[in-house]
Amino acid sequence: MARDRDGRELNLLVQHPRSRIGRRAFLRVGALLGAAGLAGCTAERACKVQPGAVNRVPEQLLSIYNWSDYIDDRSIPAFQAHSGIRVSYDVYSSNDDLLAKMKSGRSQFDIIVPTNWFIPTYRRLGLIEPLPRELIPNLRNLDRAFVDTDYDPGNQYTVPWQWGTTGIGYNTAKVPGGKVDSWKALFDPAPQMSGHVSLLREASELINCALIYLGKNPNSTADADLAEVVSLIRSLKGRVSKFSSDTYIDELAKNQTWIAHGWSGDVFQAAERNRDIAYAIPKEGSLRWADVMCIPKGAPHPRNAALFMNYVLQPTVNSRISRYVSYGTPVTLAKALLPDEQLQDPTIYPPASVKLSVITPSGEKLQKWQAAYSSIIKA
Ligand code: SPD
């Protein structure tokens, strides 16, 4: 929390506290954050220069590219006030979009936040660089599960942002029986759901969850399995209203979508606005993932990026973000600062008994899933 010299909380809110940085809001917020940001280099701590990596371009700027609806309204203004670094914050809504942009080589971002599954691909393509870890002492605040990973052991390239699961958001007043517990509700929706069903607009998510519904390995690339997935989803034409990985939050909240393939925290955000919305991890199992901050290769401001990562790893900051977006925190001590209703919710922090898979979309596998996805979308 940003405070003035006398310890009073600085009022750095740039939006109504309940509003979120989604697609439409980010431009307006970005402009306001710019105006609010440089006011704060007053406290001694804010201006102290730490040794360590330097920026390639010597300026107090930081460009962050993160998922939409994935941060509270206070963390960026408070960081700007503490550090004197001005932040520009832009959003995307799928790994496919992010990867395509990074491959095009036309970006000047200092921080991007792909899903952990994609890290081997980013490494193979040389799209990210090692972190200046000397500037991120708060890495020690991470839960072991986010340090001893197979995608980046010891956090040489990545710092987790938040984590969650993929499942189904639904309207209890509209679905038959008022409850959903199976992928069948989504992939074989009741006729009265027609026109109110949405699927995630992300190749790996759509293909992998359909594979689970069909009783296959979620990591399968077998031609026969993928052909089954394609024909299943094509058969939903007329019943599925859209493919969305961002607007579905709003559409659930407004009773326009009744069953949505979605991500845990997003659905809880809709549920805060509409008490009929609930989230289920289907009994057949689902996917677990973490989105991780990385520095793109050759980024202009790697030092500022590391200072921001270190800031986000503070328990107070990470718990504030986690509480707001309703995703899981990777910071051990942040958990103690979360409300019980979030911490005890098994759909936010699922017990080990819940069947959750991790997918590994590397190289040829990703290409096969993307080809199957394209043939669905273009049909
Ligand atoms: N609105 C934020 C959504 C973050 C979802 N990231 C998870 C992607 C898993 N493929």
Boltz pocket constraint, residues with backbone or C-beta under 6 A from the ligand:
constraints:
  - pocket:
      binder: B
      contacts: [[A, 67], [A, 68], [A, 69], [A, 70], [A, 95], [A, 115], [A, 202], [A, 205], [A, 245], [A, 263], [A, 266], [A, 289], [A, 291]]
      max_distance: 6.0
